[in-house]
Every structure is written in structure tokens, then in C-alpha cells.
């Protein structure tokens, strides 16, 4: 079966997913929609898609099997629920929502649907993080003790990223990836403490939302994780170091990738694991789940997507209140 996928929202992240779909087997993009007609037209032209008037038109199109929600964060919950109720499989960009109440509505809707719901936590599919998960779970590093990470996001392209009511700032929008990752690796969070603020970006200052923050998480397992997240470093990607009683492991995708290439016309290049493998991997997994080829256990469950949101909401609350809080 070839899964026909409609893209809802045609901004920067939609293009990342569209590029990934060039190499996905068993699924294809067929349709797109965006309130910005010019953006929709440009996207449709670049990827050979038809344009739907709006989400309702997508959901009533019997030729569409699944939707890829690449819309602003504040729309995720309602659009996910609407699509599930229309009988569509759903791939939704992170975060699951902006509030726990909305996240709980999504979890309930997913439980009452036979459709697949997958959220955009591409780090679970980015080498070598699945191997790191396997090593930690298998005890190769002994008992996990601590981890530290640096997460470098790109400067926002739209004001809604800064707005707590629409995007949520760097903690909610960007660190949510690691909110999922560290709980996948080390177990649920019990306390969170954050320091940071709006240091550089005018949008962050205007909305009083952070553009840089350091978040310290204590997990139920006793592991302590420290994560620095920034929108102002000028480059993307991340590092993570883990330490256990029997050893340690480090992943540094800022300074080293898995492959180096050279082309006479373009010089040296370092194909990025996240962009080349992570996004493609999660979309291939989504297609394979719909086609019954994988069991779905590598992807975050709706409840785990909610837990990632709970962690970053707690991190933001800790920053606002100046104290440690419980998710």
C-alpha cells in the first residue's frame, strides 16, 4: 500500500519533512494546505502537490490516508483530534500541545481511535541515539548517574515562536525534543530547575520568553540531567554526554558527523545525521506503522509526548517562579 499524505502548514519544518519524503518507501506526499496561499503555492510547486483549501477539505478527501501537521504549536491539539476523528492517521510535529489539558484531550482521542498517531521526536531515529538507548538499557555503562547536553536551535523565523500562547519560547519549542529524549533514556522526571532568560533576541524580550536556558532534571531513577538550550548560538544540532558507574558515552553532532564528503564543485561537506537520517527515519517508521511493518514501539506514545510537554512546561514554570518544580 502506498500511503497518501497531506501536509498541513508549509513553513520551514514542512520542507524538512518534504525533503525526507523523497526517500521514504510506501508513502508519498500528495496534497498541502496553508492559510498563506503564496506559501502553499510555492510548496506545491516545489514538491509536485495539489493544494487543498483548508484542513476540512483535506479531512474530507477520501484519497488522503494520513496528515502531516506542520502547523504552529498552538494548533496541534485541535488539529490532531479533528484528523483522528476523520479517520486519518496523524504525524504531528512536536509539541503535542501547549497545555497539559489539551495534551490529555489528545491522549484520550488517540486511545479512542484505531488510527496511528506519531509525534515528531526525530532523535529517537537519529544515529547513534537508538544505539545509546540500547547500551544504557543493556547496562553497558553500569548504573546511569548523570548526563549533560547542549541543544542548539535555529533562530525563529516567525513571531509566534516567542509568544507563550502560540509557540512557547525556546524551552517549549526546542528543548521538548530533549524532554522526550532524556526521559526515554533515563526514565520519568521528578523535579526540574531552570535558569535563563531573554538575552539576545528582540522577539524573546518583547514576549518575555527565554532565548537561552539551562534546565536541570532529576529522574525517578536518580539520574541528574543538565541541558543547555539556545536560539542564539548561530548553528544547529546538539551534544549529549552520559555517565554511569561502569563507563560513559558521548554524542557530538555539532563537531562531528558520521561521514565526510568532498566534491570538486562544492568542497568538503558533512552530511548531517539529524537531517539526513532522523527526519527520514521517523517518516519511514510512520509509513511502516501504517503498512503494518513495524510494531510502533520505537516511536513516542501519545502519553510519552504528553510527558515531554510536562517536563518543558515545568522547566518554564521553574524559570518563571525561580524555584524547582515537579512536572
C-alpha beads as a LAMMPS data file, in Angstrom:
LAMMPS data file: protein, C-alpha beads

327 atoms
326 bonds

1 atom types
1 bond types

-500.0 500.0 xlo xhi
-500.0 500.0 ylo yhi
-500.0 500.0 zlo zhi

Masses

1 110.0

Atoms # bond

1 1 1 0.000 0.000 0.000
2 1 1 1.212 3.489 -0.818
3 1 1 0.087 5.890 1.905
4 1 1 -1.117 9.256 0.599
5 1 1 -0.087 12.032 2.973
6 1 1 -1.339 15.620 3.118
7 1 1 0.842 18.345 4.629
8 1 1 -0.896 20.916 6.831
9 1 1 1.290 24.002 7.110
10 1 1 4.040 24.720 4.580
11 1 1 6.723 26.539 6.577
12 1 1 10.342 25.639 7.202
13 1 1 9.777 22.365 9.066
14 1 1 7.291 21.191 6.416
15 1 1 10.054 21.491 3.847
16 1 1 12.361 19.398 6.022
17 1 1 9.757 16.638 6.082
18 1 1 9.028 17.028 2.377
19 1 1 12.710 16.505 1.586
20 1 1 12.681 13.400 3.775
21 1 1 9.721 12.018 1.824
22 1 1 11.808 11.984 -1.331
23 1 1 13.429 8.856 0.145
24 1 1 10.514 7.261 2.009
25 1 1 9.178 3.972 0.669
26 1 1 5.500 3.105 0.930
27 1 1 4.227 6.669 1.325
28 1 1 4.106 9.883 -0.666
29 1 1 3.026 13.475 -0.250
30 1 1 0.029 14.327 -2.423
31 1 1 -1.598 17.457 -1.019
32 1 1 -0.823 20.554 1.023
33 1 1 -2.723 23.396 2.618
34 1 1 -1.752 26.629 4.323
35 1 1 -3.689 29.823 5.184
36 1 1 -0.890 31.674 3.390
37 1 1 -1.838 30.997 -0.214
38 1 1 1.519 32.107 -1.598
39 1 1 3.352 29.725 0.735
40 1 1 1.047 26.874 -0.235
41 1 1 1.544 27.560 -3.928
42 1 1 5.328 27.673 -3.621
43 1 1 5.368 24.452 -1.605
44 1 1 3.027 22.670 -4.019
45 1 1 5.141 23.749 -6.978
46 1 1 8.405 22.593 -5.371
47 1 1 7.076 19.155 -4.403
48 1 1 4.503 18.471 -7.123
49 1 1 1.430 18.565 -4.877
50 1 1 -2.157 19.669 -5.191
51 1 1 -3.492 22.425 -2.932
52 1 1 -6.474 21.968 -0.620
53 1 1 -8.466 24.980 0.534
54 1 1 -8.116 24.162 4.246
55 1 1 -7.879 21.347 6.787
56 1 1 -11.558 20.482 6.397
57 1 1 -11.004 19.926 2.680
58 1 1 -8.074 17.637 3.476
59 1 1 -10.044 15.607 6.002
60 1 1 -12.994 15.062 3.678
61 1 1 -10.739 13.899 0.841
62 1 1 -11.056 10.114 0.683
63 1 1 -7.776 9.843 -1.245
64 1 1 -5.831 11.163 1.765
65 1 1 -4.792 8.418 4.194
66 1 1 -2.720 10.484 6.623
67 1 1 -1.920 14.062 7.562
68 1 1 1.406 15.587 8.491
69 1 1 0.743 18.506 10.841
70 1 1 3.476 21.121 10.432
71 1 1 1.335 23.964 11.739
72 1 1 2.053 26.367 14.636
73 1 1 2.269 24.692 18.045
74 1 1 -0.979 26.149 19.383
75 1 1 -2.961 24.363 16.648
76 1 1 -1.551 20.882 17.188
77 1 1 -4.054 19.519 19.696
78 1 1 -7.272 20.538 17.937
79 1 1 -5.971 19.562 14.504
80 1 1 -4.767 16.167 15.752
81 1 1 -8.116 15.379 17.350
82 1 1 -10.022 16.551 14.288
83 1 1 -7.895 14.409 11.980
84 1 1 -8.170 11.286 14.149
85 1 1 -11.950 11.666 14.293
86 1 1 -11.989 11.977 10.500
87 1 1 -10.282 8.597 10.277
88 1 1 -6.848 9.829 9.214
89 1 1 -3.508 8.654 10.505
90 1 1 -1.618 11.576 12.016
91 1 1 2.000 12.620 12.163
92 1 1 2.175 15.751 14.322
93 1 1 5.203 17.922 14.836
94 1 1 6.224 18.453 18.437
95 1 1 4.960 19.537 20.881
96 1 1 1.728 17.598 21.355
97 1 1 0.110 20.862 22.534
98 1 1 0.876 23.904 24.672
99 1 1 -1.059 22.817 27.767
100 1 1 -1.432 19.564 29.686
101 1 1 -5.206 19.840 29.477
102 1 1 -5.009 19.863 25.678
103 1 1 -2.431 17.076 25.746
104 1 1 -4.812 14.966 27.812
105 1 1 -7.507 15.534 25.187
106 1 1 -5.121 14.250 22.513
107 1 1 -4.178 11.200 24.596
108 1 1 -7.870 10.397 25.059
109 1 1 -8.664 10.882 21.369
110 1 1 -5.782 8.580 20.396
111 1 1 -6.985 5.922 22.848
112 1 1 -10.435 6.033 21.255
113 1 1 -9.137 5.796 17.685
114 1 1 -7.773 2.914 15.662
115 1 1 -5.630 5.338 13.644
116 1 1 -1.891 5.785 14.204
117 1 1 -0.718 8.952 15.939
118 1 1 3.007 9.678 15.894
119 1 1 4.742 12.812 17.150
120 1 1 7.850 14.391 15.679
121 1 1 10.598 13.253 18.030
122 1 1 13.161 12.513 15.339
123 1 1 16.014 11.997 17.832
124 1 1 14.652 8.512 18.546
125 1 1 15.525 7.720 14.908
126 1 1 18.823 9.609 14.630
127 1 1 22.022 7.523 14.786
128 1 1 23.649 6.853 17.177
129 1 1 20.930 7.670 19.740
130 1 1 18.991 4.383 19.339
131 1 1 22.302 2.607 19.974
132 1 1 22.921 4.801 23.034
133 1 1 19.478 3.835 24.331
134 1 1 20.321 0.156 23.780
135 1 1 23.658 0.479 25.611
136 1 1 22.112 2.231 28.598
137 1 1 19.210 -0.221 28.819
138 1 1 21.607 -3.145 28.460
139 1 1 23.776 -1.999 31.357
140 1 1 26.909 -1.451 29.292
141 1 1 27.602 1.832 31.110
142 1 1 26.687 0.395 34.502
143 1 1 24.112 2.265 36.545
144 1 1 23.406 5.646 34.907
145 1 1 24.389 8.574 37.133
146 1 1 24.359 11.813 35.153
147 1 1 24.043 13.365 31.722
148 1 1 24.623 16.767 30.216
149 1 1 23.504 18.141 26.886
150 1 1 23.674 21.284 24.765
151 1 1 20.847 21.860 22.310
152 1 1 21.386 24.452 19.592
153 1 1 18.200 25.530 17.827
154 1 1 17.847 27.899 14.898
155 1 1 16.740 31.484 15.418
156 1 1 12.945 31.654 14.893
157 1 1 11.536 32.738 11.548
158 1 1 8.203 33.948 12.921
159 1 1 6.957 35.862 15.958
160 1 1 4.694 33.014 17.072
161 1 1 7.725 31.034 18.238
162 1 1 8.316 33.599 21.011
163 1 1 4.695 34.007 22.062
164 1 1 3.884 31.809 25.101
165 1 1 0.331 31.414 23.779
166 1 1 1.452 30.267 20.313
167 1 1 4.963 28.803 20.352
168 1 1 6.155 28.917 23.914
169 1 1 9.760 30.108 23.593
170 1 1 12.968 28.115 23.297
171 1 1 12.207 25.769 26.189
172 1 1 8.864 24.550 24.933
173 1 1 9.559 24.727 21.210
174 1 1 13.113 23.381 21.058
175 1 1 14.005 21.651 24.334
176 1 1 10.885 19.479 24.062
177 1 1 12.962 17.193 21.805
178 1 1 15.277 16.540 24.729
179 1 1 12.364 16.462 27.142
180 1 1 11.386 13.297 25.307
181 1 1 14.929 12.020 24.763
182 1 1 16.190 12.170 28.356
183 1 1 13.045 10.501 29.696
184 1 1 13.380 7.816 27.004
185 1 1 16.961 7.246 28.138
186 1 1 16.717 7.726 31.906
187 1 1 13.076 7.484 32.970
188 1 1 10.415 9.946 34.149
189 1 1 11.353 13.306 35.644
190 1 1 10.605 14.104 39.292
191 1 1 11.974 17.652 39.720
192 1 1 13.040 20.391 37.322
193 1 1 15.016 23.581 37.898
194 1 1 15.686 26.243 35.247
195 1 1 17.811 29.365 34.928
196 1 1 17.883 31.591 31.842
197 1 1 16.100 34.404 30.080
198 1 1 15.790 36.624 27.011
199 1 1 19.439 37.559 26.465
200 1 1 19.662 38.423 22.768
201 1 1 16.588 38.193 20.561
202 1 1 14.166 41.105 20.396
203 1 1 11.208 38.763 19.932
204 1 1 12.076 36.934 23.151
205 1 1 12.452 40.217 25.011
206 1 1 9.168 41.512 23.650
207 1 1 7.241 38.433 24.743
208 1 1 9.344 37.889 27.895
209 1 1 10.102 34.341 26.848
210 1 1 13.598 32.807 27.009
211 1 1 16.059 32.526 24.138
212 1 1 18.643 30.736 26.335
213 1 1 18.142 28.474 29.345
214 1 1 19.782 25.734 31.393
215 1 1 17.437 23.054 32.705
216 1 1 18.409 20.542 35.388
217 1 1 16.235 17.445 35.704
218 1 1 16.238 14.784 38.409
219 1 1 14.767 11.484 37.202
220 1 1 12.952 8.782 39.170
221 1 1 15.992 6.581 38.545
222 1 1 18.236 9.086 40.369
223 1 1 19.949 10.261 37.190
224 1 1 20.552 14.015 37.041
225 1 1 20.436 15.626 33.589
226 1 1 21.644 19.143 32.770
227 1 1 20.522 20.632 29.436
228 1 1 21.534 23.963 27.934
229 1 1 19.223 25.163 25.146
230 1 1 19.776 28.204 22.924
231 1 1 18.410 30.002 19.886
232 1 1 21.391 32.346 19.582
233 1 1 24.481 30.205 19.026
234 1 1 24.244 30.595 15.254
235 1 1 24.380 26.885 14.458
236 1 1 22.166 23.866 14.940
237 1 1 22.435 20.367 16.396
238 1 1 23.360 19.061 19.832
239 1 1 25.757 17.262 22.128
240 1 1 24.949 14.807 24.907
241 1 1 27.265 13.061 27.348
242 1 1 26.120 10.255 29.636
243 1 1 27.975 8.875 32.659
244 1 1 27.416 5.649 34.547
245 1 1 29.054 3.526 37.223
246 1 1 30.686 1.389 34.551
247 1 1 31.569 3.907 31.860
248 1 1 30.319 6.752 29.718
249 1 1 29.259 7.653 26.200
250 1 1 29.183 10.910 24.243
251 1 1 27.414 12.049 21.090
252 1 1 28.578 15.306 19.491
253 1 1 26.729 16.210 16.314
254 1 1 27.987 19.800 16.430
255 1 1 31.622 18.976 15.745
256 1 1 31.491 15.531 14.179
257 1 1 29.149 13.679 11.848
258 1 1 29.319 10.101 10.663
259 1 1 30.548 10.883 7.169
260 1 1 32.693 13.428 5.375
261 1 1 32.409 14.055 1.632
262 1 1 34.310 16.074 -0.923
263 1 1 33.083 17.342 -4.267
264 1 1 35.246 19.349 -6.640
265 1 1 32.423 21.773 -7.266
266 1 1 31.467 22.291 -3.630
267 1 1 34.363 21.275 -1.399
268 1 1 34.056 19.461 1.900
269 1 1 30.668 18.622 3.373
270 1 1 29.441 16.742 6.414
271 1 1 26.018 15.139 5.816
272 1 1 24.042 15.775 8.986
273 1 1 22.638 12.743 10.784
274 1 1 19.547 14.545 12.077
275 1 1 18.519 15.967 8.716
276 1 1 19.710 13.049 6.588
277 1 1 18.545 10.203 8.838
278 1 1 16.431 11.401 11.752
279 1 1 13.608 13.044 9.815
280 1 1 13.677 10.430 7.090
281 1 1 13.768 7.689 9.713
282 1 1 10.730 8.913 11.614
283 1 1 8.712 9.359 8.410
284 1 1 9.710 5.917 7.138
285 1 1 8.706 4.498 10.517
286 1 1 5.338 6.287 10.298
287 1 1 4.732 4.820 6.853
288 1 1 5.821 1.374 8.018
289 1 1 3.485 1.546 11.015
290 1 1 0.532 2.326 8.778
291 1 1 1.529 -0.544 6.494
292 1 1 1.919 -2.923 9.462
293 1 1 5.658 -3.478 9.028
294 1 1 6.803 -2.323 12.492
295 1 1 5.249 -2.548 15.947
296 1 1 5.483 1.158 16.795
297 1 1 7.499 0.766 19.998
298 1 1 10.379 2.988 18.873
299 1 1 8.100 5.998 18.480
300 1 1 6.870 8.043 21.419
301 1 1 3.385 7.136 22.577
302 1 1 0.871 9.972 22.982
303 1 1 1.380 9.628 26.732
304 1 1 5.145 9.985 26.323
305 1 1 4.601 13.051 24.131
306 1 1 2.497 14.430 26.983
307 1 1 5.301 13.628 29.456
308 1 1 7.807 15.532 27.302
309 1 1 5.458 18.507 27.340
310 1 1 5.036 18.196 31.111
311 1 1 8.799 18.370 31.561
312 1 1 9.285 21.514 29.485
313 1 1 6.232 23.213 30.984
314 1 1 7.729 22.504 34.397
315 1 1 11.033 23.925 33.170
316 1 1 9.334 27.136 32.062
317 1 1 7.411 27.360 35.335
318 1 1 10.642 26.897 37.255
319 1 1 12.187 29.785 35.339
320 1 1 9.150 31.978 35.976
321 1 1 8.972 31.147 39.686
322 1 1 12.695 30.877 40.415
323 1 1 12.363 27.532 42.160
324 1 1 12.474 23.805 41.493
325 1 1 9.126 22.326 40.494
326 1 1 7.606 18.907 39.848
327 1 1 6.339 18.059 36.353

Bonds

1 1 1 2
2 1 2 3
3 1 3 4
4 1 4 5
5 1 5 6
6 1 6 7
7 1 7 8
8 1 8 9
9 1 9 10
10 1 10 11
11 1 11 12
12 1 12 13
13 1 13 14
14 1 14 15
15 1 15 16
16 1 16 17
17 1 17 18
18 1 18 19
19 1 19 20
20 1 20 21
21 1 21 22
22 1 22 23
23 1 23 24
24 1 24 25
25 1 25 26
26 1 26 27
27 1 27 28
28 1 28 29
29 1 29 30
30 1 30 31
31 1 31 32
32 1 32 33
33 1 33 34
34 1 34 35
35 1 35 36
36 1 36 37
37 1 37 38
38 1 38 39
39 1 39 40
40 1 40 41
41 1 41 42
42 1 42 43
43 1 43 44
44 1 44 45
45 1 45 46
46 1 46 47
47 1 47 48
48 1 48 49
49 1 49 50
50 1 50 51
51 1 51 52
52 1 52 53
53 1 53 54
54 1 54 55
55 1 55 56
56 1 56 57
57 1 57 58
58 1 58 59
59 1 59 60
60 1 60 61
61 1 61 62
62 1 62 63
63 1 63 64
64 1 64 65
65 1 65 66
66 1 66 67
67 1 67 68
68 1 68 69
69 1 69 70
70 1 70 71
71 1 71 72
72 1 72 73
73 1 73 74
74 1 74 75
75 1 75 76
76 1 76 77
77 1 77 78
78 1 78 79
79 1 79 80
80 1 80 81
81 1 81 82
82 1 82 83
83 1 83 84
84 1 84 85
85 1 85 86
86 1 86 87
87 1 87 88
88 1 88 89
89 1 89 90
90 1 90 91
91 1 91 92
92 1 92 93
93 1 93 94
94 1 94 95
95 1 95 96
96 1 96 97
97 1 97 98
98 1 98 99
99 1 99 100
100 1 100 101
101 1 101 102
102 1 102 103
103 1 103 104
104 1 104 105
105 1 105 106
106 1 106 107
107 1 107 108
108 1 108 109
109 1 109 110
110 1 110 111
111 1 111 112
112 1 112 113
113 1 113 114
114 1 114 115
115 1 115 116
116 1 116 117
117 1 117 118
118 1 118 119
119 1 119 120
120 1 120 121
121 1 121 122
122 1 122 123
123 1 123 124
124 1 124 125
125 1 125 126
126 1 126 127
127 1 127 128
128 1 128 129
129 1 129 130
130 1 130 131
131 1 131 132
132 1 132 133
133 1 133 134
134 1 134 135
135 1 135 136
136 1 136 137
137 1 137 138
138 1 138 139
139 1 139 140
140 1 140 141
141 1 141 142
142 1 142 143
143 1 143 144
144 1 144 145
145 1 145 146
146 1 146 147
147 1 147 148
148 1 148 149
149 1 149 150
150 1 150 151
151 1 151 152
152 1 152 153
153 1 153 154
154 1 154 155
155 1 155 156
156 1 156 157
157 1 157 158
158 1 158 159
159 1 159 160
160 1 160 161
161 1 161 162
162 1 162 163
163 1 163 164
164 1 164 165
165 1 165 166
166 1 166 167
167 1 167 168
168 1 168 169
169 1 169 170
170 1 170 171
171 1 171 172
172 1 172 173
173 1 173 174
174 1 174 175
175 1 175 176
176 1 176 177
177 1 177 178
178 1 178 179
179 1 179 180
180 1 180 181
181 1 181 182
182 1 182 183
183 1 183 184
184 1 184 185
185 1 185 186
186 1 186 187
187 1 187 188
188 1 188 189
189 1 189 190
190 1 190 191
191 1 191 192
192 1 192 193
193 1 193 194
194 1 194 195
195 1 195 196
196 1 196 197
197 1 197 198
198 1 198 199
199 1 199 200
200 1 200 201
201 1 201 202
202 1 202 203
203 1 203 204
204 1 204 205
205 1 205 206
206 1 206 207
207 1 207 208
208 1 208 209
209 1 209 210
210 1 210 211
211 1 211 212
212 1 212 213
213 1 213 214
214 1 214 215
215 1 215 216
216 1 216 217
217 1 217 218
218 1 218 219
219 1 219 220
220 1 220 221
221 1 221 222
222 1 222 223
223 1 223 224
224 1 224 225
225 1 225 226
226 1 226 227
227 1 227 228
228 1 228 229
229 1 229 230
230 1 230 231
231 1 231 232
232 1 232 233
233 1 233 234
234 1 234 235
235 1 235 236
236 1 236 237
237 1 237 238
238 1 238 239
239 1 239 240
240 1 240 241
241 1 241 242
242 1 242 243
243 1 243 244
244 1 244 245
245 1 245 246
246 1 246 247
247 1 247 248
248 1 248 249
249 1 249 250
250 1 250 251
251 1 251 252
252 1 252 253
253 1 253 254
254 1 254 255
255 1 255 256
256 1 256 257
257 1 257 258
258 1 258 259
259 1 259 260
260 1 260 261
261 1 261 262
262 1 262 263
263 1 263 264
264 1 264 265
265 1 265 266
266 1 266 267
267 1 267 268
268 1 268 269
269 1 269 270
270 1 270 271
271 1 271 272
272 1 272 273
273 1 273 274
274 1 274 275
275 1 275 276
276 1 276 277
277 1 277 278
278 1 278 279
279 1 279 280
280 1 280 281
281 1 281 282
282 1 282 283
283 1 283 284
284 1 284 285
285 1 285 286
286 1 286 287
287 1 287 288
288 1 288 289
289 1 289 290
290 1 290 291
291 1 291 292
292 1 292 293
293 1 293 294
294 1 294 295
295 1 295 296
296 1 296 297
297 1 297 298
298 1 298 299
299 1 299 300
300 1 300 301
301 1 301 302
302 1 302 303
303 1 303 304
304 1 304 305
305 1 305 306
306 1 306 307
307 1 307 308
308 1 308 309
309 1 309 310
310 1 310 311
311 1 311 312
312 1 312 313
313 1 313 314
314 1 314 315
315 1 315 316
316 1 316 317
317 1 317 318
318 1 318 319
319 1 319 320
320 1 320 321
321 1 321 322
322 1 322 323
323 1 323 324
324 1 324 325
325 1 325 326
326 1 326 327
